[in-house]
Amino acid sequence: MFKKRCVIYPKDVQIITGKSERYGQDLLNKIRIYLNKKPHQFITIKEFSDFSGIPTQDLEEYI
């Protein structure tokens, strides 16, 4: 059975927001700081959803 991934990448943020991939990198770094995560740790789709206010179901359409 195929499972979707649970993390979000800068390219995903670019597709979702229509902004640059660099914007996606910066946004994910802001989320890491907000969540007190280390630079090597991933951001989950749920965490991105909570931070951005975009429902998880809407995000999964793009990922």
PyMOL Python script that loads the backbone (N, CA, C, O; Angstrom):
from pymol import cmd

cmd.read_pdbstr("""\
ATOM      1  N   MET A   1       0.842  -1.181   0.000  1.00  0.00           N
ATOM      2  CA  MET A   1       0.000   0.000   0.000  1.00  0.00           C
ATOM      3  C   MET A   1       0.885   1.242   0.000  1.00  0.00           C
ATOM      4  O   MET A   1       1.885   1.304   0.715  1.00  0.00           O
ATOM      5  N   PHE A   2       0.513   2.213  -0.796  1.00  0.00           N
ATOM      6  CA  PHE A   2       1.285   3.447  -0.927  1.00  0.00           C
ATOM      7  C   PHE A   2       0.954   4.401   0.202  1.00  0.00           C
ATOM      8  O   PHE A   2      -0.214   4.687   0.463  1.00  0.00           O
ATOM      9  N   LYS A   3       1.985   4.892   0.870  1.00  0.00           N
ATOM     10  CA  LYS A   3       1.794   5.880   1.936  1.00  0.00           C
ATOM     11  C   LYS A   3       2.351   7.200   1.477  1.00  0.00           C
ATOM     12  O   LYS A   3       3.380   7.255   0.804  1.00  0.00           O
ATOM     13  N   LYS A   4       1.664   8.270   1.847  1.00  0.00           N
ATOM     14  CA  LYS A   4       2.170   9.602   1.555  1.00  0.00           C
ATOM     15  C   LYS A   4       3.230   9.946   2.589  1.00  0.00           C
ATOM     16  O   LYS A   4       3.258   9.385   3.685  1.00  0.00           O
ATOM     17  N   ARG A   5       4.083  10.858   2.228  1.00  0.00           N
ATOM     18  CA  ARG A   5       5.110  11.272   3.185  1.00  0.00           C
ATOM     19  C   ARG A   5       4.503  12.209   4.222  1.00  0.00           C
ATOM     20  O   ARG A   5       3.445  12.798   4.000  1.00  0.00           O
ATOM     21  N   CYS A   6       5.175  12.336   5.337  1.00  0.00           N
ATOM     22  CA  CYS A   6       4.630  13.134   6.433  1.00  0.00           C
ATOM     23  C   CYS A   6       5.390  14.433   6.647  1.00  0.00           C
ATOM     24  O   CYS A   6       5.016  15.230   7.507  1.00  0.00           O
ATOM     25  N   VAL A   7       6.458  14.660   5.876  1.00  0.00           N
ATOM     26  CA  VAL A   7       7.233  15.892   6.037  1.00  0.00           C
ATOM     27  C   VAL A   7       7.034  16.806   4.837  1.00  0.00           C
ATOM     28  O   VAL A   7       6.611  16.371   3.765  1.00  0.00           O
ATOM     29  N   ILE A   8       7.344  18.068   5.036  1.00  0.00           N
ATOM     30  CA  ILE A   8       7.177  19.060   3.982  1.00  0.00           C
ATOM     31  C   ILE A   8       8.534  19.660   3.654  1.00  0.00           C
ATOM     32  O   ILE A   8       9.361  19.871   4.541  1.00  0.00           O
ATOM     33  N   TYR A   9       8.758  19.933   2.380  1.00  0.00           N
ATOM     34  CA  TYR A   9      10.018  20.460   1.883  1.00  0.00           C
ATOM     35  C   TYR A   9       9.809  21.850   1.279  1.00  0.00           C
ATOM     36  O   TYR A   9       8.679  22.228   0.972  1.00  0.00           O
ATOM     37  N   PRO A  10      10.897  22.615   1.107  1.00  0.00           N
ATOM     38  CA  PRO A  10      10.765  23.958   0.525  1.00  0.00           C
ATOM     39  C   PRO A  10      10.058  23.963  -0.832  1.00  0.00           C
ATOM     40  O   PRO A  10       9.302  24.889  -1.126  1.00  0.00           O
ATOM     41  N   LYS A  11      10.290  22.955  -1.652  1.00  0.00           N
ATOM     42  CA  LYS A  11       9.630  22.874  -2.958  1.00  0.00           C
ATOM     43  C   LYS A  11       8.114  22.757  -2.786  1.00  0.00           C
ATOM     44  O   LYS A  11       7.355  23.323  -3.572  1.00  0.00           O
ATOM     45  N   ASP A  12       7.678  22.030  -1.770  1.00  0.00           N
ATOM     46  CA  ASP A  12       6.246  21.912  -1.487  1.00  0.00           C
ATOM     47  C   ASP A  12       5.663  23.275  -1.115  1.00  0.00           C
ATOM     48  O   ASP A  12       4.583  23.647  -1.573  1.00  0.00           O
ATOM     49  N   VAL A  13       6.396  24.014  -0.274  1.00  0.00           N
ATOM     50  CA  VAL A  13       5.935  25.345   0.138  1.00  0.00           C
ATOM     51  C   VAL A  13       5.835  26.243  -1.093  1.00  0.00           C
ATOM     52  O   VAL A  13       4.904  27.041  -1.209  1.00  0.00           O
ATOM     53  N   GLN A  14       6.794  26.112  -2.011  1.00  0.00           N
ATOM     54  CA  GLN A  14       6.769  26.899  -3.244  1.00  0.00           C
ATOM     55  C   GLN A  14       5.506  26.595  -4.048  1.00  0.00           C
ATOM     56  O   GLN A  14       4.842  27.512  -4.531  1.00  0.00           O
ATOM     57  N   ILE A  15       5.179  25.333  -4.191  1.00  0.00           N
ATOM     58  CA  ILE A  15       3.995  24.933  -4.952  1.00  0.00           C
ATOM     59  C   ILE A  15       2.720  25.415  -4.267  1.00  0.00           C
ATOM     60  O   ILE A  15       1.800  25.890  -4.932  1.00  0.00           O
ATOM     61  N   ILE A  16       2.664  25.296  -2.956  1.00  0.00           N
ATOM     62  CA  ILE A  16       1.465  25.677  -2.192  1.00  0.00           C
ATOM     63  C   ILE A  16       1.241  27.180  -2.210  1.00  0.00           C
ATOM     64  O   ILE A  16       0.114  27.638  -2.394  1.00  0.00           O
ATOM     65  N   THR A  17       2.312  27.953  -2.020  1.00  0.00           N
ATOM     66  CA  THR A  17       2.174  29.406  -1.875  1.00  0.00           C
ATOM     67  C   THR A  17       2.354  30.177  -3.171  1.00  0.00           C
ATOM     68  O   THR A  17       1.890  31.312  -3.287  1.00  0.00           O
ATOM     69  N   GLY A  18       3.021  29.576  -4.144  1.00  0.00           N
ATOM     70  CA  GLY A  18       3.310  30.284  -5.383  1.00  0.00           C
ATOM     71  C   GLY A  18       4.492  31.225  -5.257  1.00  0.00           C
ATOM     72  O   GLY A  18       4.739  32.036  -6.149  1.00  0.00           O
ATOM     73  N   LYS A  19       5.216  31.124  -4.168  1.00  0.00           N
ATOM     74  CA  LYS A  19       6.396  31.968  -3.953  1.00  0.00           C
ATOM     75  C   LYS A  19       7.648  31.173  -4.276  1.00  0.00           C
ATOM     76  O   LYS A  19       7.558  30.022  -4.702  1.00  0.00           O
ATOM     77  N   SER A  20       8.805  31.769  -4.078  1.00  0.00           N
ATOM     78  CA  SER A  20      10.066  31.126  -4.448  1.00  0.00           C
ATOM     79  C   SER A  20      10.420  29.980  -3.501  1.00  0.00           C
ATOM     80  O   SER A  20       9.893  29.869  -2.395  1.00  0.00           O
ATOM     81  N   GLU A  21      11.333  29.133  -3.979  1.00  0.00           N
ATOM     82  CA  GLU A  21      11.808  28.039  -3.136  1.00  0.00           C
ATOM     83  C   GLU A  21      12.595  28.590  -1.945  1.00  0.00           C
ATOM     84  O   GLU A  21      12.577  28.012  -0.858  1.00  0.00           O
ATOM     85  N   ARG A  22      13.283  29.709  -2.160  1.00  0.00           N
ATOM     86  CA  ARG A  22      14.009  30.363  -1.061  1.00  0.00           C
ATOM     87  C   ARG A  22      13.038  30.805   0.026  1.00  0.00           C
ATOM     88  O   ARG A  22      13.341  30.687   1.213  1.00  0.00           O
ATOM     89  N   TYR A  23      11.871  31.313  -0.369  1.00  0.00           N
ATOM     90  CA  TYR A  23      10.839  31.681   0.598  1.00  0.00           C
ATOM     91  C   TYR A  23      10.438  30.443   1.404  1.00  0.00           C
ATOM     92  O   TYR A  23      10.249  30.523   2.618  1.00  0.00           O
ATOM     93  N   GLY A  24      10.310  29.302   0.725  1.00  0.00           N
ATOM     94  CA  GLY A  24       9.975  28.055   1.408  1.00  0.00           C
ATOM     95  C   GLY A  24      11.018  27.664   2.427  1.00  0.00           C
ATOM     96  O   GLY A  24      10.683  27.216   3.524  1.00  0.00           O
ATOM     97  N   GLN A  25      12.287  27.830   2.074  1.00  0.00           N
ATOM     98  CA  GLN A  25      13.373  27.524   3.012  1.00  0.00           C
ATOM     99  C   GLN A  25      13.293  28.430   4.237  1.00  0.00           C
ATOM    100  O   GLN A  25      13.406  27.972   5.374  1.00  0.00           O
ATOM    101  N   ASP A  26      13.097  29.719   3.983  1.00  0.00           N
ATOM    102  CA  ASP A  26      13.013  30.682   5.089  1.00  0.00           C
ATOM    103  C   ASP A  26      11.819  30.390   5.995  1.00  0.00           C
ATOM    104  O   ASP A  26      11.930  30.453   7.219  1.00  0.00           O
ATOM    105  N   LEU A  27      10.687  30.072   5.388  1.00  0.00           N
ATOM    106  CA  LEU A  27       9.487  29.786   6.175  1.00  0.00           C
ATOM    107  C   LEU A  27       9.671  28.536   7.039  1.00  0.00           C
ATOM    108  O   LEU A  27       9.289  28.525   8.209  1.00  0.00           O
ATOM    109  N   LEU A  28      10.251  27.497   6.465  1.00  0.00           N
ATOM    110  CA  LEU A  28      10.479  26.279   7.244  1.00  0.00           C
ATOM    111  C   LEU A  28      11.465  26.537   8.376  1.00  0.00           C
ATOM    112  O   LEU A  28      11.333  25.956   9.453  1.00  0.00           O
ATOM    113  N   ASN A  29      12.445  27.396   8.147  1.00  0.00           N
ATOM    114  CA  ASN A  29      13.373  27.755   9.227  1.00  0.00           C
ATOM    115  C   ASN A  29      12.661  28.536  10.325  1.00  0.00           C
ATOM    116  O   ASN A  29      12.937  28.331  11.507  1.00  0.00           O
ATOM    117  N   LYS A  30      11.755  29.423   9.950  1.00  0.00           N
ATOM    118  CA  LYS A  30      10.971  30.160  10.949  1.00  0.00           C
ATOM    119  C   LYS A  30      10.129  29.200  11.785  1.00  0.00           C
ATOM    120  O   LYS A  30      10.000  29.366  12.998  1.00  0.00           O
ATOM    121  N   ILE A  31       9.562  28.199  11.124  1.00  0.00           N
ATOM    122  CA  ILE A  31       8.747  27.212  11.839  1.00  0.00           C
ATOM    123  C   ILE A  31       9.624  26.415  12.794  1.00  0.00           C
ATOM    124  O   ILE A  31       9.216  26.139  13.923  1.00  0.00           O
ATOM    125  N   ARG A  32      10.839  26.039  12.351  1.00  0.00           N
ATOM    126  CA  ARG A  32      11.772  25.316  13.232  1.00  0.00           C
ATOM    127  C   ARG A  32      12.084  26.131  14.472  1.00  0.00           C
ATOM    128  O   ARG A  32      12.092  25.599  15.582  1.00  0.00           O
ATOM    129  N   ILE A  33      12.339  27.408  14.292  1.00  0.00           N
ATOM    130  CA  ILE A  33      12.632  28.283  15.431  1.00  0.00           C
ATOM    131  C   ILE A  33      11.419  28.364  16.347  1.00  0.00           C
ATOM    132  O   ILE A  33      11.549  28.259  17.566  1.00  0.00           O
ATOM    133  N   TYR A  34      10.244  28.551  15.763  1.00  0.00           N
ATOM    134  CA  TYR A  34       8.996  28.650  16.529  1.00  0.00           C
ATOM    135  C   TYR A  34       8.749  27.383  17.355  1.00  0.00           C
ATOM    136  O   TYR A  34       8.297  27.455  18.498  1.00  0.00           O
ATOM    137  N   LEU A  35       9.049  26.228  16.764  1.00  0.00           N
ATOM    138  CA  LEU A  35       8.815  24.942  17.437  1.00  0.00           C
ATOM    139  C   LEU A  35      10.024  24.485  18.260  1.00  0.00           C
ATOM    140  O   LEU A  35      10.004  23.408  18.855  1.00  0.00           O
ATOM    141  N   ASN A  36      11.072  25.309  18.289  1.00  0.00           N
ATOM    142  CA  ASN A  36      12.284  24.983  19.038  1.00  0.00           C
ATOM    143  C   ASN A  36      12.909  23.669  18.553  1.00  0.00           C
ATOM    144  O   ASN A  36      13.308  22.822  19.351  1.00  0.00           O
ATOM    145  N   LYS A  37      12.983  23.522  17.218  1.00  0.00           N
ATOM    146  CA  LYS A  37      13.605  22.338  16.631  1.00  0.00           C
ATOM    147  C   LYS A  37      15.017  22.682  16.184  1.00  0.00           C
ATOM    148  O   LYS A  37      15.349  23.847  15.970  1.00  0.00           O
ATOM    149  N   LYS A  38      15.827  21.667  16.050  1.00  0.00           N
ATOM    150  CA  LYS A  38      17.193  21.836  15.578  1.00  0.00           C
ATOM    151  C   LYS A  38      17.185  21.933  14.047  1.00  0.00           C
ATOM    152  O   LYS A  38      16.242  21.472  13.403  1.00  0.00           O
ATOM    153  N   PRO A  39      18.235  22.534  13.461  1.00  0.00           N
ATOM    154  CA  PRO A  39      18.259  22.736  12.005  1.00  0.00           C
ATOM    155  C   PRO A  39      18.122  21.460  11.172  1.00  0.00           C
ATOM    156  O   PRO A  39      17.628  21.513  10.046  1.00  0.00           O
ATOM    157  N   HIS A  40      18.547  20.330  11.701  1.00  0.00           N
ATOM    158  CA  HIS A  40      18.488  19.082  10.926  1.00  0.00           C
ATOM    159  C   HIS A  40      17.122  18.385  11.032  1.00  0.00           C
ATOM    160  O   HIS A  40      16.867  17.419  10.314  1.00  0.00           O
ATOM    161  N   GLN A  41      16.256  18.863  11.910  1.00  0.00           N
ATOM    162  CA  GLN A  41      14.967  18.201  12.107  1.00  0.00           C
ATOM    163  C   GLN A  41      13.954  18.633  11.053  1.00  0.00           C
ATOM    164  O   GLN A  41      13.966  19.771  10.582  1.00  0.00           O
ATOM    165  N   PHE A  42      13.084  17.702  10.698  1.00  0.00           N
ATOM    166  CA  PHE A  42      12.073  17.940   9.678  1.00  0.00           C
ATOM    167  C   PHE A  42      10.850  18.646  10.254  1.00  0.00           C
ATOM    168  O   PHE A  42      10.604  18.618  11.460  1.00  0.00           O
ATOM    169  N   ILE A  43      10.091  19.277   9.363  1.00  0.00           N
ATOM    170  CA  ILE A  43       8.796  19.863   9.701  1.00  0.00           C
ATOM    171  C   ILE A  43       7.729  18.950   9.105  1.00  0.00           C
ATOM    172  O   ILE A  43       7.774  18.629   7.918  1.00  0.00           O
ATOM    173  N   THR A  44       6.782  18.536   9.921  1.00  0.00           N
ATOM    174  CA  THR A  44       5.719  17.662   9.420  1.00  0.00           C
ATOM    175  C   THR A  44       4.621  18.498   8.762  1.00  0.00           C
ATOM    176  O   THR A  44       4.524  19.709   8.963  1.00  0.00           O
ATOM    177  N   ILE A  45       3.814  17.821   7.983  1.00  0.00           N
ATOM    178  CA  ILE A  45       2.690  18.490   7.335  1.00  0.00           C
ATOM    179  C   ILE A  45       1.746  19.048   8.392  1.00  0.00           C
ATOM    180  O   ILE A  45       1.199  20.137   8.215  1.00  0.00           O
ATOM    181  N   LYS A  46       1.548  18.325   9.479  1.00  0.00           N
ATOM    182  CA  LYS A  46       0.686  18.787  10.568  1.00  0.00           C
ATOM    183  C   LYS A  46       1.233  20.062  11.198  1.00  0.00           C
ATOM    184  O   LYS A  46       0.484  21.006  11.451  1.00  0.00           O
ATOM    185  N   GLU A  47       2.537  20.087  11.450  1.00  0.00           N
ATOM    186  CA  GLU A  47       3.156  21.286  12.031  1.00  0.00           C
ATOM    187  C   GLU A  47       3.030  22.482  11.093  1.00  0.00           C
ATOM    188  O   GLU A  47       2.742  23.597  11.529  1.00  0.00           O
ATOM    189  N   PHE A  48       3.248  22.241   9.798  1.00  0.00           N
ATOM    190  CA  PHE A  48       3.106  23.318   8.825  1.00  0.00           C
ATOM    191  C   PHE A  48       1.665  23.799   8.768  1.00  0.00           C
ATOM    192  O   PHE A  48       1.409  24.999   8.674  1.00  0.00           O
ATOM    193  N   SER A  49       0.737  22.876   8.824  1.00  0.00           N
ATOM    194  CA  SER A  49      -0.681  23.217   8.813  1.00  0.00           C
ATOM    195  C   SER A  49      -1.049  24.081  10.016  1.00  0.00           C
ATOM    196  O   SER A  49      -1.722  25.101   9.872  1.00  0.00           O
ATOM    197  N   ASP A  50      -0.611  23.676  11.184  1.00  0.00           N
ATOM    198  CA  ASP A  50      -0.893  24.434  12.408  1.00  0.00           C
ATOM    199  C   ASP A  50      -0.303  25.842  12.341  1.00  0.00           C
ATOM    200  O   ASP A  50      -0.945  26.807  12.754  1.00  0.00           O
ATOM    201  N   PHE A  51       0.921  25.959  11.819  1.00  0.00           N
ATOM    202  CA  PHE A  51       1.597  27.249  11.759  1.00  0.00           C
ATOM    203  C   PHE A  51       0.966  28.167  10.715  1.00  0.00           C
ATOM    204  O   PHE A  51       0.781  29.359  10.957  1.00  0.00           O
ATOM    205  N   SER A  52       0.636  27.602   9.551  1.00  0.00           N
ATOM    206  CA  SER A  52       0.148  28.419   8.437  1.00  0.00           C
ATOM    207  C   SER A  52      -1.356  28.667   8.485  1.00  0.00           C
ATOM    208  O   SER A  52      -1.855  29.624   7.894  1.00  0.00           O
ATOM    209  N   GLY A  53      -2.072  27.798   9.192  1.00  0.00           N
ATOM    210  CA  GLY A  53      -3.526  27.929   9.229  1.00  0.00           C
ATOM    211  C   GLY A  53      -4.214  27.274   8.042  1.00  0.00           C
ATOM    212  O   GLY A  53      -5.432  27.385   7.899  1.00  0.00           O
ATOM    213  N   ILE A  54      -3.460  26.598   7.194  1.00  0.00           N
ATOM    214  CA  ILE A  54      -4.025  25.886   6.045  1.00  0.00           C
ATOM    215  C   ILE A  54      -4.403  24.483   6.507  1.00  0.00           C
ATOM    216  O   ILE A  54      -3.560  23.777   7.061  1.00  0.00           O
ATOM    217  N   PRO A  55      -5.646  24.063   6.295  1.00  0.00           N
ATOM    218  CA  PRO A  55      -6.061  22.716   6.734  1.00  0.00           C
ATOM    219  C   PRO A  55      -5.199  21.614   6.111  1.00  0.00           C
ATOM    220  O   PRO A  55      -4.796  21.708   4.951  1.00  0.00           O
ATOM    221  N   THR A  56      -4.929  20.590   6.883  1.00  0.00           N
ATOM    222  CA  THR A  56      -4.096  19.473   6.439  1.00  0.00           C
ATOM    223  C   THR A  56      -4.634  18.841   5.167  1.00  0.00           C
ATOM    224  O   THR A  56      -3.861  18.474   4.282  1.00  0.00           O
ATOM    225  N   GLN A  57      -5.938  18.711   5.067  1.00  0.00           N
ATOM    226  CA  GLN A  57      -6.539  18.098   3.876  1.00  0.00           C
ATOM    227  C   GLN A  57      -6.208  18.901   2.620  1.00  0.00           C
ATOM    228  O   GLN A  57      -5.960  18.321   1.564  1.00  0.00           O
ATOM    229  N   ASP A  58      -6.203  20.223   2.725  1.00  0.00           N
ATOM    230  CA  ASP A  58      -5.860  21.062   1.578  1.00  0.00           C
ATOM    231  C   ASP A  58      -4.396  20.901   1.195  1.00  0.00           C
ATOM    232  O   ASP A  58      -4.062  20.890   0.010  1.00  0.00           O
ATOM    233  N   LEU A  59      -3.521  20.775   2.186  1.00  0.00           N
ATOM    234  CA  LEU A  59      -2.096  20.606   1.907  1.00  0.00           C
ATOM    235  C   LEU A  59      -1.820  19.284   1.214  1.00  0.00           C
ATOM    236  O   LEU A  59      -0.984  19.220   0.314  1.00  0.00           O
ATOM    237  N   GLU A  60      -2.507  18.234   1.618  1.00  0.00           N
ATOM    238  CA  GLU A  60      -2.254  16.907   1.061  1.00  0.00           C
ATOM    239  C   GLU A  60      -2.580  16.821  -0.423  1.00  0.00           C
ATOM    240  O   GLU A  60      -2.083  15.930  -1.112  1.00  0.00           O
ATOM    241  N   GLU A  61      -3.406  17.733  -0.925  1.00  0.00           N
ATOM    242  CA  GLU A  61      -3.702  17.756  -2.360  1.00  0.00           C
ATOM    243  C   GLU A  61      -2.471  18.145  -3.159  1.00  0.00           C
ATOM    244  O   GLU A  61      -2.349  17.760  -4.322  1.00  0.00           O
ATOM    245  N   TYR A  62      -1.559  18.898  -2.565  1.00  0.00           N
ATOM    246  CA  TYR A  62      -0.362  19.373  -3.260  1.00  0.00           C
ATOM    247  C   TYR A  62       0.836  18.483  -3.067  1.00  0.00           C
ATOM    248  O   TYR A  62       1.837  18.629  -3.768  1.00  0.00           O
ATOM    249  N   ILE A  63       0.754  17.557  -2.122  1.00  0.00           N
ATOM    250  CA  ILE A  63       1.925  16.739  -1.791  1.00  0.00           C
ATOM    251  C   ILE A  63       1.743  15.306  -2.273  1.00  0.00           C
ATOM    252  O   ILE A  63       2.628  14.473  -2.082  1.00  0.00           O
TER     253      ILE A  63
END
""", "prot")
cmd.dss("prot")
cmd.show_as("cartoon", "prot")
cmd.util.cbc("prot")
cmd.orient("prot")
